Amino acid sequence: MTPEGAGGDDALSAALERATRSALTQSLEALYARVPLGMRLGLDAMRAACTRARNPEQAFAVAHVAGTNGKGSTCAMIESMARAAGRKTGLYTSPHLCRFAERIRIDGEPLSDEALGDVLDRALAIGPDLSFFETATLAAFLAFRDHGVDLAVVEVGIGGRLDATNVVPPPKVAAITRVALDHMDRLGGTLEEIAREKAGIAKEGSTFVLGPMTESVRAAALEVALAAGALPILLGDDPDAVAAPDGKHAPYQQDNARIAMRVARELAIPEAARREGLARATWPGRFEEIESEGHRFILDGAHNPDGARALIQALSIDEAPGAVVFGALADKAWREMLDVLAALPCPRIYVAPRGRAATDPAELARHAPGTVAPSLAEALREARARAEGGPIVVCGSLYLVGQARAALLGLPEDPPVAL
C-alpha cells in the first residue's frame, strides 16, 4: 500500500471513529434526559420492558450483590475470578467514575462506543417510560445477551428488593456486603430495615452469602432470605478467608475479598482461578493510589460515615495524609463524615463535587475548619502546596473521586450522574 493510501485509510478510520462517538453522544444525551426520573424503586416498568425485549435478563447466569459499601469492589473481584476460570463474563456496576461505558463490561472491558450506542438506542426505544437507571440496566442485559456471556455479575443500585436489577431470575448466588445507614429516606431508618430491603434479592433455591454484620442486622436479613427459600451462608470463620492481594491495602477490601471468594466458590470456580482472579482484580476509586506531578494521591469514594470509618482504618496502617480534599452531595451525612475524618491531623480543602446537588463547601468549613476551593483544580493545587510530602486523600463522593481521577490521569469524561 502506498503512503498516500495508508494515510487515506487512517483518515477514514478517524472519520468513522468521530461518527461513532458522535452517535454515542446523541444516545447518552437521550439517556441523560431521563435523569429527572431518578433511581425510582419498583419493578413493574422494568419487567414490562424486559418482556418487550424478549427477556434478556434470562439469557445468562447471575451473581447478584447488594450492600451499602463494598458491593462494587466485590463484584469486580468475582468477575475477575470467573474470567480467570475461563468464563465469558458481564459486569454491571454504578455509578461510573469517568466514562459511562465503565458501567457495562464484557470480559473485563467497557463496551466499545459502537456497541454501547447500539444497546442504549435499543433500550431507549424498548422502554420509553424507563428512568435513567432502568434504561442503563436494560442496556446492560441486552449487551450481555448480545455477547453471549456465561455469567453476569450484577451490582444492585439502591437497596435490593425494589431495585431495577432485581428483575433477574433466581441468581446462582446473591450476597450482601456491608449494611450501614444510607438512603434512609428510601430504605428505612434503621440498619435492620435497610438489611431487609437488601435481602430482597434472595430468591428460592439461590445461595445467599451474608458478609460481616451485627447479630440483629444478620437476623433481619436472614428472616427475609429464609422466607424467600434461599440457602444462606454466614461469612464467619470461613476456610476461604484471605488477605487482600497487593494493591488492596484497605482492611475493608479484605472483607470484600472474603465475600467474593465465597461467592466464587459457590459458582464452582476452582480455587486456583479464585486466587488468580483476586490477585488481578482492580477497582478504581477505592483506596486507589495514583502518582501525579511528584505527589501521591489516595482516591477513596467514602461517601457515608461507614465508608469514612473504613477509610480512617485504612489510613491508620499507612502513613498519615498530608492533606484531604473533601466534597459531598447534599443528601449525604456529611457532618458525620467530617466528624470521623477529624481524626486526621492535616489540612482540609473543601470543594463541591459534580453530580446532583452538592453541599456548599463553605458550610463544610463552618462545621470543620478548612479551606474552601472554587474548583477541583484549585483544590488540588492547594492540597499539593500544603501536603508537605504526605499523600493527598480525595474522598467524600464517588463523583468527586471520578473527577479527580480524570484530572490526574488525563482521562476523557462523560457527565457524572448520581444514579
ZAMI-864924 format. One record per residue (C-alpha): residue number from 1; residue in one letter; x, y, z. Coordinates in nm, 3 decimals. Each point is the difference from the previous one (the first is absolute). Example, Ala and Ser with C-alpha at 12.3 -4.5 7.8 and 13.67 -1.06 7.14 Angstrom:
<nodes>
+-----+------+---------+---------+---------+
:  nr : rest :      xx :      yy :      zz :
+-----+------+---------+---------+---------+
:   1 :    A :   1.230 :  -0.450 :   0.780 :
:   2 :    S :   0.137 :   0.344 :  -0.066 :
+-----+------+---------+---------+---------+
</nodes>
This chain:
<nodes>
+-----+------+---------+---------+---------+
:  nr : rest :      xx :      yy :      zz :
+-----+------+---------+---------+---------+
:   1 :    M :   0.000 :   0.000 :   0.000 :
:   2 :    T :   0.131 :   0.346 :  -0.083 :
:   3 :    P :   0.051 :   0.256 :   0.273 :
:   4 :    E :  -0.280 :   0.202 :  -0.155 :
:   5 :    G :  -0.232 :  -0.303 :   0.021 :
:   6 :    A :   0.101 :  -0.065 :   0.358 :
:   7 :    G :  -0.070 :   0.360 :   0.087 :
:   8 :    G :  -0.340 :  -0.027 :  -0.165 :
:   9 :    D :  -0.083 :  -0.307 :   0.211 :
:  10 :    D :   0.109 :   0.182 :   0.315 :
:  11 :    A :  -0.218 :   0.297 :  -0.090 :
:  12 :    L :  -0.296 :  -0.229 :  -0.067 :
:  13 :    S :   0.052 :  -0.178 :   0.333 :
:  14 :    A :   0.017 :   0.332 :   0.181 :
:  15 :    A :  -0.317 :   0.119 :  -0.171 :
:  16 :    L :  -0.183 :  -0.320 :   0.092 :
:  17 :    E :   0.119 :   0.031 :   0.358 :
:  18 :    R :  -0.130 :   0.358 :   0.017 :
:  19 :    A :  -0.333 :  -0.105 :  -0.148 :
:  20 :    T :  -0.032 :  -0.286 :   0.249 :
:  21 :    R :   0.083 :   0.228 :   0.290 :
:  22 :    S :  -0.249 :   0.259 :  -0.127 :
:  23 :    A :  -0.273 :  -0.264 :  -0.021 :
:  24 :    L :   0.083 :  -0.116 :   0.354 :
:  25 :    T :  -0.014 :   0.359 :   0.122 :
:  26 :    Q :  -0.355 :   0.028 :  -0.135 :
:  27 :    S :  -0.095 :  -0.329 :   0.171 :
:  28 :    L :   0.145 :   0.119 :   0.331 :
:  29 :    E :  -0.183 :   0.332 :  -0.032 :
:  30 :    A :  -0.328 :  -0.187 :  -0.043 :
:  31 :    L :   0.083 :  -0.218 :   0.300 :
:  32 :    Y :   0.101 :   0.297 :   0.217 :
:  33 :    A :  -0.332 :   0.165 :  -0.082 :
:  34 :    R :  -0.152 :  -0.268 :   0.225 :
:  35 :    V :   0.205 :   0.102 :   0.304 :
:  36 :    P :  -0.293 :   0.199 :   0.152 :
:  37 :    L :  -0.184 :  -0.331 :   0.050 :
:  38 :    G :   0.278 :  -0.094 :   0.241 :
:  39 :    M :   0.073 :  -0.353 :   0.118 :
:  40 :    R :  -0.360 :  -0.084 :   0.076 :
:  41 :    L :  -0.085 :  -0.312 :   0.197 :
:  42 :    G :  -0.243 :  -0.254 :  -0.145 :
:  43 :    L :   0.015 :  -0.281 :  -0.252 :
:  44 :    D :  -0.315 :   0.028 :  -0.214 :
:  45 :    A :   0.138 :   0.229 :  -0.273 :
:  46 :    M :   0.326 :  -0.195 :  -0.015 :
:  47 :    R :  -0.178 :  -0.336 :  -0.025 :
:  48 :    A :  -0.221 :   0.127 :  -0.280 :
:  49 :    A :   0.300 :   0.133 :  -0.193 :
:  50 :    C :   0.185 :  -0.331 :   0.042 :
:  51 :    T :  -0.303 :  -0.182 :  -0.136 :
:  52 :    R :  -0.004 :   0.227 :  -0.307 :
:  53 :    A :   0.373 :  -0.070 :  -0.042 :
:  54 :    R :  -0.060 :  -0.377 :   0.008 :
:  55 :    N :   0.143 :  -0.035 :   0.350 :
:  56 :    P :   0.373 :   0.057 :  -0.041 :
:  57 :    E :   0.042 :  -0.034 :   0.378 :
:  58 :    Q :  -0.072 :  -0.373 :  -0.036 :
:  59 :    A :   0.283 :  -0.066 :  -0.250 :
:  60 :    F :   0.284 :  -0.047 :   0.251 :
:  61 :    A :   0.080 :  -0.113 :   0.352 :
:  62 :    V :   0.016 :   0.279 :   0.259 :
:  63 :    A :   0.196 :   0.084 :   0.314 :
:  64 :    H :  -0.194 :   0.283 :   0.167 :
:  65 :    V :   0.167 :   0.221 :   0.265 :
:  66 :    A :  -0.157 :   0.255 :   0.235 :
:  67 :    G :   0.150 :   0.204 :   0.283 :
:  68 :    T :   0.043 :   0.352 :   0.128 :
:  69 :    N :   0.374 :  -0.001 :  -0.062 :
:  70 :    G :   0.232 :  -0.244 :  -0.172 :
:  71 :    K :  -0.237 :  -0.147 :  -0.254 :
:  72 :    G :   0.178 :   0.145 :  -0.303 :
:  73 :    S :   0.340 :  -0.124 :   0.115 :
:  74 :    T :  -0.147 :  -0.342 :   0.079 :
:  75 :    C :  -0.162 :  -0.021 :  -0.344 :
:  76 :    A :   0.330 :   0.088 :  -0.168 :
:  77 :    M :   0.177 :  -0.275 :   0.193 :
:  78 :    I :  -0.265 :  -0.262 :  -0.083 :
:  79 :    E :   0.009 :   0.092 :  -0.368 :
:  80 :    S :   0.380 :  -0.020 :  -0.008 :
:  81 :    M :  -0.009 :  -0.347 :   0.159 :
:  82 :    A :  -0.260 :  -0.124 :  -0.248 :
:  83 :    R :   0.207 :   0.133 :  -0.289 :
:  84 :    A :   0.310 :  -0.173 :   0.138 :
:  85 :    A :  -0.200 :  -0.324 :  -0.012 :
:  86 :    G :  -0.073 :   0.052 :  -0.370 :
:  87 :    R :  -0.359 :   0.121 :   0.037 :
:  88 :    K :  -0.131 :   0.265 :  -0.239 :
:  89 :    T :  -0.108 :   0.274 :   0.237 :
:  90 :    G :  -0.218 :   0.306 :   0.018 :
:  91 :    L :   0.035 :   0.260 :   0.277 :
:  92 :    Y :  -0.260 :   0.266 :   0.077 :
:  93 :    T :   0.079 :   0.265 :   0.261 :
:  94 :    S :  -0.093 :   0.357 :   0.086 :
:  95 :    P :   0.075 :   0.284 :   0.002 :
:  96 :    H :   0.283 :   0.065 :  -0.245 :
:  97 :    L :   0.310 :   0.193 :   0.101 :
:  98 :    C :   0.100 :   0.144 :  -0.337 :
:  99 :    R :  -0.173 :  -0.163 :  -0.298 :
: 100 :    F :  -0.353 :  -0.142 :  -0.005 :
: 101 :    A :   0.133 :  -0.309 :  -0.179 :
: 102 :    E :   0.171 :  -0.104 :   0.326 :
: 103 :    R :  -0.341 :  -0.115 :   0.121 :
: 104 :    I :  -0.036 :  -0.280 :  -0.258 :
: 105 :    R :   0.300 :  -0.228 :  -0.054 :
: 106 :    I :   0.056 :  -0.314 :  -0.203 :
: 107 :    D :   0.294 :  -0.218 :   0.108 :
: 108 :    G :   0.127 :   0.286 :   0.212 :
: 109 :    E :  -0.007 :   0.266 :  -0.272 :
: 110 :    P :  -0.251 :   0.286 :  -0.034 :
: 111 :    L :  -0.226 :  -0.021 :  -0.303 :
: 112 :    S :   0.131 :   0.162 :  -0.315 :
: 113 :    D :  -0.163 :   0.327 :  -0.103 :
: 114 :    E :  -0.177 :  -0.178 :  -0.284 :
: 115 :    A :  -0.137 :  -0.283 :   0.216 :
: 116 :    L :  -0.098 :   0.238 :   0.280 :
: 117 :    G :  -0.185 :   0.233 :  -0.237 :
: 118 :    D :  -0.185 :  -0.297 :  -0.149 :
: 119 :    V :  -0.127 :  -0.146 :   0.329 :
: 120 :    L :  -0.089 :   0.343 :   0.136 :
: 121 :    D :  -0.204 :   0.083 :  -0.311 :
: 122 :    R :  -0.183 :  -0.331 :   0.024 :
: 123 :    A :  -0.066 :   0.040 :   0.373 :
: 124 :    L :  -0.125 :   0.355 :  -0.050 :
: 125 :    A :  -0.242 :  -0.119 :  -0.270 :
: 126 :    I :  -0.118 :  -0.310 :   0.186 :
: 127 :    G :  -0.062 :   0.187 :   0.324 :
: 128 :    P :  -0.110 :   0.357 :  -0.075 :
: 129 :    D :  -0.140 :   0.026 :   0.353 :
: 130 :    L :   0.310 :  -0.128 :   0.179 :
: 131 :    S :   0.216 :   0.211 :   0.231 :
: 132 :    F :   0.370 :   0.065 :  -0.058 :
: 133 :    F :   0.106 :  -0.293 :   0.218 :
: 134 :    E :  -0.266 :  -0.235 :  -0.135 :
: 135 :    T :   0.107 :   0.080 :  -0.357 :
: 136 :    A :   0.366 :  -0.058 :   0.086 :
: 137 :    T :  -0.088 :  -0.331 :   0.164 :
: 138 :    L :  -0.199 :  -0.117 :  -0.303 :
: 139 :    A :   0.289 :   0.103 :  -0.226 :
: 140 :    A :   0.235 :  -0.212 :   0.210 :
: 141 :    F :  -0.226 :  -0.305 :  -0.028 :
: 142 :    L :  -0.023 :   0.048 :  -0.378 :
: 143 :    A :   0.378 :   0.026 :  -0.026 :
: 144 :    F :   0.052 :  -0.315 :   0.207 :
: 145 :    R :  -0.240 :  -0.193 :  -0.221 :
: 146 :    D :   0.154 :   0.141 :  -0.318 :
: 147 :    H :   0.347 :  -0.111 :   0.108 :
: 148 :    G :  -0.110 :  -0.340 :   0.127 :
: 149 :    V :   0.140 :   0.037 :   0.351 :
: 150 :    D :  -0.001 :  -0.307 :   0.226 :
: 151 :    L :  -0.015 :   0.195 :   0.326 :
: 152 :    A :  -0.120 :   0.354 :   0.070 :
: 153 :    V :   0.120 :   0.156 :   0.326 :
: 154 :    V :  -0.262 :   0.261 :   0.083 :
: 155 :    E :   0.031 :   0.274 :   0.262 :
: 156 :    V :  -0.320 :   0.126 :   0.161 :
: 157 :    G :  -0.063 :   0.372 :  -0.038 :
: 158 :    I :  -0.195 :   0.087 :   0.316 :
: 159 :    G :  -0.131 :  -0.245 :   0.257 :
: 160 :    G :  -0.087 :  -0.323 :  -0.175 :
: 161 :    R :  -0.363 :  -0.106 :   0.024 :
: 162 :    L :  -0.132 :   0.273 :  -0.231 :
: 163 :    D :   0.321 :   0.079 :  -0.189 :
: 164 :    A :  -0.021 :  -0.022 :  -0.379 :
: 165 :    T :   0.262 :  -0.276 :  -0.006 :
: 166 :    N :  -0.228 :  -0.226 :   0.205 :
: 167 :    V :  -0.196 :  -0.109 :  -0.307 :
: 168 :    V :   0.264 :  -0.269 :  -0.056 :
: 169 :    P :  -0.114 :  -0.361 :   0.055 :
: 170 :    P :   0.129 :  -0.178 :   0.310 :
: 171 :    P :   0.376 :   0.062 :  -0.012 :
: 172 :    K :   0.256 :  -0.274 :   0.046 :
: 173 :    V :   0.124 :   0.196 :   0.301 :
: 174 :    A :  -0.112 :   0.322 :   0.167 :
: 175 :    A :   0.196 :   0.186 :   0.267 :
: 176 :    I :  -0.009 :   0.295 :   0.237 :
: 177 :    T :   0.330 :   0.170 :   0.082 :
: 178 :    R :  -0.041 :   0.266 :   0.271 :
: 179 :    V :  -0.315 :   0.155 :   0.142 :
: 180 :    A :   0.022 :   0.361 :   0.117 :
: 181 :    L :  -0.225 :   0.305 :   0.024 :
: 182 :    D :  -0.042 :   0.150 :  -0.347 :
: 183 :    H :  -0.300 :   0.087 :  -0.220 :
: 184 :    M :  -0.209 :  -0.011 :   0.316 :
: 185 :    D :  -0.278 :   0.202 :  -0.160 :
: 186 :    R :  -0.059 :  -0.292 :  -0.237 :
: 187 :    L :   0.119 :  -0.311 :   0.182 :
: 188 :    G :  -0.092 :   0.061 :   0.363 :
: 189 :    G :   0.137 :   0.172 :   0.307 :
: 190 :    T :   0.169 :  -0.296 :   0.170 :
: 191 :    L :   0.269 :  -0.247 :  -0.102 :
: 192 :    E :  -0.249 :  -0.282 :   0.035 :
: 193 :    E :  -0.248 :   0.163 :  -0.239 :
: 194 :    I :   0.276 :   0.066 :  -0.252 :
: 195 :    A :   0.121 :  -0.361 :   0.030 :
: 196 :    R :  -0.348 :  -0.129 :  -0.077 :
: 197 :    E :  -0.013 :   0.209 :  -0.317 :
: 198 :    K :   0.342 :  -0.123 :  -0.111 :
: 199 :    A :  -0.093 :  -0.361 :   0.076 :
: 200 :    G :  -0.283 :   0.035 :  -0.249 :
: 201 :    I :   0.240 :  -0.126 :  -0.270 :
: 202 :    A :  -0.007 :  -0.346 :   0.163 :
: 203 :    K :  -0.212 :  -0.243 :  -0.201 :
: 204 :    E :  -0.116 :  -0.357 :   0.026 :
: 205 :    G :   0.280 :  -0.249 :  -0.058 :
: 206 :    S :   0.275 :   0.263 :  -0.013 :
: 207 :    T :   0.300 :  -0.005 :   0.228 :
: 208 :    F :   0.007 :   0.316 :   0.210 :
: 209 :    V :   0.334 :   0.116 :   0.147 :
: 210 :    L :  -0.013 :   0.247 :   0.288 :
: 211 :    G :   0.311 :   0.201 :   0.077 :
: 212 :    P :   0.103 :   0.125 :   0.345 :
: 213 :    M :  -0.286 :   0.169 :   0.184 :
: 214 :    T :  -0.138 :   0.027 :   0.351 :
: 215 :    E :  -0.225 :  -0.270 :   0.139 :
: 216 :    S :  -0.323 :   0.199 :  -0.024 :
: 217 :    V :   0.073 :   0.114 :  -0.358 :
: 218 :    R :   0.088 :  -0.353 :  -0.105 :
: 219 :    A :  -0.321 :  -0.130 :   0.161 :
: 220 :    A :  -0.206 :   0.252 :  -0.199 :
: 221 :    A :   0.166 :  -0.100 :  -0.329 :
: 222 :    L :  -0.030 :  -0.371 :   0.080 :
: 223 :    E :  -0.371 :   0.032 :   0.071 :
: 224 :    V :  -0.061 :   0.136 :  -0.351 :
: 225 :    A :   0.235 :  -0.247 :  -0.168 :
: 226 :    L :  -0.145 :  -0.305 :   0.168 :
: 227 :    A :  -0.355 :   0.110 :  -0.076 :
: 228 :    A :   0.101 :   0.024 :  -0.367 :
: 229 :    G :   0.142 :  -0.353 :   0.003 :
: 230 :    A :   0.365 :   0.100 :  -0.040 :
: 231 :    L :   0.287 :  -0.203 :   0.141 :
: 232 :    P :   0.197 :   0.232 :   0.232 :
: 233 :    I :   0.374 :  -0.012 :   0.064 :
: 234 :    L :   0.127 :   0.208 :   0.291 :
: 235 :    L :   0.350 :   0.129 :  -0.055 :
: 236 :    G :   0.168 :  -0.070 :   0.331 :
: 237 :    D :   0.316 :  -0.204 :   0.040 :
: 238 :    D :  -0.003 :  -0.089 :  -0.366 :
: 239 :    P :   0.263 :  -0.240 :  -0.139 :
: 240 :    D :   0.033 :   0.232 :  -0.300 :
: 241 :    A :   0.106 :   0.291 :   0.220 :
: 242 :    V :   0.287 :   0.180 :  -0.172 :
: 243 :    A :   0.194 :   0.318 :   0.029 :
: 244 :    A :  -0.068 :   0.248 :  -0.276 :
: 245 :    P :   0.264 :  -0.018 :  -0.274 :
: 246 :    D :   0.268 :   0.259 :  -0.069 :
: 247 :    G :  -0.151 :   0.334 :  -0.093 :
: 248 :    K :  -0.304 :  -0.049 :   0.225 :
: 249 :    H :   0.147 :   0.137 :   0.321 :
: 250 :    A :  -0.329 :   0.112 :   0.155 :
: 251 :    P :  -0.117 :  -0.244 :   0.270 :
: 252 :    Y :  -0.357 :   0.027 :  -0.129 :
: 253 :    Q :   0.117 :  -0.160 :  -0.325 :
: 254 :    Q :   0.093 :  -0.310 :   0.198 :
: 255 :    D :  -0.365 :  -0.050 :   0.098 :
: 256 :    N :  -0.101 :   0.062 :  -0.362 :
: 257 :    A :   0.258 :  -0.253 :  -0.116 :
: 258 :    R :  -0.132 :  -0.263 :   0.240 :
: 259 :    I :  -0.356 :   0.052 :  -0.122 :
: 260 :    A :   0.112 :  -0.016 :  -0.362 :
: 261 :    M :   0.198 :  -0.318 :   0.063 :
: 262 :    R :  -0.302 :  -0.168 :   0.155 :
: 263 :    V :  -0.235 :   0.112 :  -0.277 :
: 264 :    A :   0.247 :  -0.128 :  -0.259 :
: 265 :    R :   0.025 :  -0.332 :   0.182 :
: 266 :    E :  -0.378 :  -0.033 :  -0.018 :
: 267 :    L :   0.029 :   0.070 :  -0.373 :
: 268 :    A :   0.227 :  -0.308 :  -0.029 :
: 269 :    I :   0.301 :   0.210 :  -0.091 :
: 270 :    P :   0.315 :  -0.202 :   0.084 :
: 271 :    E :   0.219 :   0.125 :   0.283 :
: 272 :    A :   0.297 :   0.073 :  -0.227 :
: 273 :    A :  -0.217 :   0.223 :  -0.219 :
: 274 :    R :  -0.149 :   0.168 :   0.306 :
: 275 :    R :   0.342 :   0.096 :   0.129 :
: 276 :    E :   0.130 :   0.101 :  -0.342 :
: 277 :    G :  -0.307 :   0.213 :  -0.066 :
: 278 :    L :   0.020 :   0.163 :   0.340 :
: 279 :    A :   0.365 :   0.090 :  -0.053 :
: 280 :    R :  -0.084 :   0.160 :  -0.336 :
: 281 :    A :  -0.316 :   0.182 :   0.107 :
: 282 :    T :  -0.001 :   0.379 :  -0.002 :
: 283 :    W :  -0.270 :   0.248 :   0.090 :
: 284 :    P :   0.082 :   0.368 :  -0.054 :
: 285 :    G :  -0.091 :   0.264 :   0.255 :
: 286 :    R :   0.005 :  -0.230 :   0.302 :
: 287 :    F :   0.319 :   0.071 :   0.194 :
: 288 :    E :   0.170 :   0.041 :  -0.334 :
: 289 :    E :   0.350 :   0.146 :  -0.001 :
: 290 :    I :   0.105 :   0.229 :  -0.287 :
: 291 :    E :   0.325 :   0.188 :  -0.059 :
: 292 :    S :  -0.038 :   0.341 :  -0.165 :
: 293 :    E :   0.246 :   0.288 :  -0.031 :
: 294 :    G :   0.222 :  -0.139 :   0.274 :
: 295 :    H :  -0.284 :  -0.051 :   0.249 :
: 296 :    R :  -0.173 :  -0.316 :   0.116 :
: 297 :    F :  -0.379 :   0.006 :   0.007 :
: 298 :    I :  -0.235 :  -0.245 :   0.171 :
: 299 :    L :  -0.345 :   0.002 :  -0.161 :
: 300 :    D :  -0.275 :  -0.154 :   0.209 :
: 301 :    G :  -0.368 :   0.046 :  -0.071 :
: 302 :    A :  -0.098 :  -0.014 :   0.369 :
: 303 :    H :  -0.340 :   0.169 :  -0.026 :
: 304 :    N :  -0.165 :  -0.083 :   0.333 :
: 305 :    P :   0.114 :  -0.031 :   0.364 :
: 306 :    D :   0.063 :  -0.374 :  -0.028 :
: 307 :    G :   0.221 :   0.059 :  -0.303 :
: 308 :    A :   0.182 :   0.282 :   0.180 :
: 309 :    R :   0.071 :  -0.229 :   0.297 :
: 310 :    A :   0.135 :  -0.267 :  -0.235 :
: 311 :    L :   0.222 :   0.262 :  -0.165 :
: 312 :    I :   0.135 :   0.116 :   0.337 :
: 313 :    Q :   0.079 :  -0.360 :   0.092 :
: 314 :    A :   0.185 :  -0.046 :  -0.327 :
: 315 :    L :   0.197 :   0.322 :   0.045 :
: 316 :    S :   0.095 :  -0.090 :   0.358 :
: 317 :    I :   0.216 :  -0.287 :  -0.129 :
: 318 :    D :   0.159 :   0.221 :  -0.264 :
: 319 :    E :   0.183 :   0.331 :   0.027 :
: 320 :    A :  -0.200 :   0.298 :   0.119 :
: 321 :    P :  -0.146 :   0.206 :  -0.285 :
: 322 :    G :   0.145 :   0.339 :  -0.084 :
: 323 :    A :  -0.337 :   0.149 :  -0.098 :
: 324 :    V :  -0.362 :  -0.099 :  -0.059 :
: 325 :    V :  -0.214 :   0.122 :  -0.289 :
: 326 :    F :  -0.365 :  -0.054 :   0.096 :
: 327 :    G :  -0.335 :   0.061 :  -0.166 :
: 328 :    A :  -0.342 :  -0.153 :   0.057 :
: 329 :    L :  -0.345 :  -0.007 :  -0.152 :
: 330 :    A :  -0.263 :   0.188 :   0.196 :
: 331 :    D :  -0.207 :  -0.308 :   0.085 :
: 332 :    K :   0.291 :  -0.182 :   0.163 :
: 333 :    A :   0.088 :  -0.006 :   0.372 :
: 334 :    W :   0.293 :   0.235 :  -0.054 :
: 335 :    R :   0.009 :   0.129 :   0.358 :
: 336 :    E :   0.055 :  -0.351 :   0.133 :
: 337 :    M :   0.260 :  -0.064 :  -0.271 :
: 338 :    L :   0.191 :   0.314 :   0.095 :
: 339 :    D :  -0.017 :  -0.096 :   0.368 :
: 340 :    V :   0.160 :  -0.334 :  -0.086 :
: 341 :    L :   0.266 :   0.163 :  -0.218 :
: 342 :    A :   0.086 :   0.238 :   0.286 :
: 343 :    A :   0.235 :  -0.277 :   0.115 :
: 344 :    L :   0.235 :   0.098 :  -0.284 :
: 345 :    P :   0.231 :   0.283 :   0.115 :
: 346 :    C :   0.056 :   0.168 :  -0.336 :
: 347 :    P :  -0.132 :   0.290 :  -0.209 :
: 348 :    R :  -0.345 :  -0.039 :  -0.157 :
: 349 :    I :  -0.103 :   0.150 :  -0.331 :
: 350 :    Y :  -0.371 :   0.004 :  -0.079 :
: 351 :    V :  -0.148 :   0.003 :  -0.349 :
: 352 :    A :  -0.339 :  -0.075 :  -0.156 :
: 353 :    P :  -0.015 :  -0.328 :  -0.197 :
: 354 :    R :  -0.185 :  -0.014 :  -0.327 :
: 355 :    G :  -0.314 :  -0.212 :  -0.025 :
: 356 :    R :  -0.322 :   0.085 :   0.172 :
: 357 :    A :  -0.024 :   0.278 :   0.262 :
: 358 :    A :   0.321 :   0.030 :   0.200 :
: 359 :    T :   0.049 :   0.126 :   0.353 :
: 360 :    D :   0.129 :   0.358 :   0.000 :
: 361 :    P :   0.374 :  -0.022 :   0.080 :
: 362 :    A :  -0.038 :   0.307 :   0.222 :
: 363 :    E :  -0.247 :  -0.196 :   0.212 :
: 364 :    L :   0.250 :  -0.283 :   0.028 :
: 365 :    A :   0.263 :   0.248 :   0.120 :
: 366 :    R :  -0.237 :   0.137 :   0.263 :
: 367 :    H :  -0.045 :  -0.350 :   0.141 :
: 368 :    A :   0.369 :  -0.095 :  -0.011 :
: 369 :    P :   0.264 :   0.265 :  -0.072 :
: 370 :    G :   0.158 :  -0.019 :  -0.343 :
: 371 :    T :   0.073 :   0.190 :  -0.320 :
: 372 :    V :  -0.276 :   0.051 :  -0.257 :
: 373 :    A :   0.101 :  -0.047 :  -0.363 :
: 374 :    P :  -0.206 :   0.130 :  -0.294 :
: 375 :    S :   0.090 :  -0.294 :  -0.222 :
: 376 :    L :   0.158 :  -0.343 :   0.013 :
: 377 :    A :   0.307 :   0.127 :  -0.187 :
: 378 :    E :   0.051 :   0.265 :   0.267 :
: 379 :    A :  -0.064 :  -0.255 :   0.278 :
: 380 :    L :   0.269 :  -0.229 :  -0.140 :
: 381 :    R :   0.245 :   0.291 :  -0.034 :
: 382 :    E :  -0.064 :   0.102 :   0.361 :
: 383 :    A :   0.041 :  -0.359 :   0.120 :
: 384 :    R :   0.333 :  -0.037 :  -0.183 :
: 385 :    A :   0.124 :   0.322 :   0.157 :
: 386 :    R :  -0.092 :  -0.106 :   0.354 :
: 387 :    A :   0.056 :  -0.377 :   0.000 :
: 388 :    E :   0.369 :   0.023 :   0.111 :
: 389 :    G :   0.089 :  -0.330 :  -0.162 :
: 390 :    G :  -0.291 :  -0.205 :   0.137 :
: 391 :    P :  -0.262 :  -0.164 :  -0.223 :
: 392 :    I :  -0.302 :   0.205 :  -0.103 :
: 393 :    V :  -0.331 :  -0.171 :   0.072 :
: 394 :    V :  -0.300 :   0.078 :  -0.222 :
: 395 :    C :  -0.326 :  -0.126 :   0.151 :
: 396 :    G :  -0.362 :   0.071 :   0.094 :
: 397 :    S :  -0.164 :  -0.072 :  -0.335 :
: 398 :    L :   0.056 :  -0.246 :  -0.284 :
: 399 :    Y :  -0.077 :   0.284 :  -0.240 :
: 400 :    L :   0.279 :   0.212 :   0.146 :
: 401 :    V :   0.234 :  -0.301 :  -0.017 :
: 402 :    G :  -0.092 :  -0.062 :  -0.364 :
: 403 :    Q :   0.059 :   0.363 :  -0.090 :
: 404 :    A :   0.336 :  -0.001 :   0.181 :
: 405 :    R :   0.104 :  -0.326 :  -0.164 :
: 406 :    A :  -0.072 :   0.140 :  -0.346 :
: 407 :    A :   0.193 :   0.319 :   0.080 :
: 408 :    L :   0.302 :  -0.181 :   0.144 :
: 409 :    L :   0.024 :  -0.262 :  -0.275 :
: 410 :    G :  -0.118 :   0.210 :  -0.294 :
: 411 :    L :  -0.302 :  -0.222 :  -0.069 :
: 412 :    P :  -0.306 :   0.089 :  -0.211 :
: 413 :    E :  -0.325 :   0.051 :   0.189 :
: 414 :    D :  -0.373 :  -0.039 :  -0.050 :
: 415 :    P :  -0.217 :   0.212 :   0.228 :
: 416 :    P :  -0.032 :  -0.149 :   0.349 :
: 417 :    V :  -0.340 :  -0.127 :   0.111 :
: 418 :    A :  -0.078 :  -0.070 :   0.364 :
: 419 :    L :  -0.206 :  -0.306 :  -0.097 :
+-----+------+---------+---------+---------+
</nodes>
